[in-house]
Amino acid sequence: MKISDIQTLNGFTCLQPEYEDGAVVAGYTSDLLSDVMAHAEEGSVLITIQAHKNTIAVSSLAGVVAIVICNNRLAGEDMIDAARDEGIAVFQTSGNQFQTSSLIAQHLSGCPAR
């Protein structure tokens, strides 16, 4: 799965499109940023409700390539600006974390839901 494939998922909106369209190799779901820093795999997409600038800093340290903000949480301009500076894609969805994680997992395994 490529980062740009996330944007094609039903109900997903790209909030920060200035990124290098690389591969997404894993997903990680957490709202505890210290957990993300310790356990997110490099090249992963972070699925979270944390819509603030610190999420970008932690994602950059962990090698996260994209973030999906769930439950239609609003991302501040400072978060989007930081994501642009780091080249991290940011997406928003109305889905909750369980639904979003399941959808991303299906696409990562090559078996998208119908």
Secondary structure, DSSP 8 states (H G I E B T S, - for coil): -BHHHHHTSTTEEEEE--S---B--EEEE-S-HHHHHHH--TTEEEEES--SHHHHHHHHHHT--EEEE-TT----HHHHHHHHHHT-EEEEESS-HHHHHHHHHHHHTT----
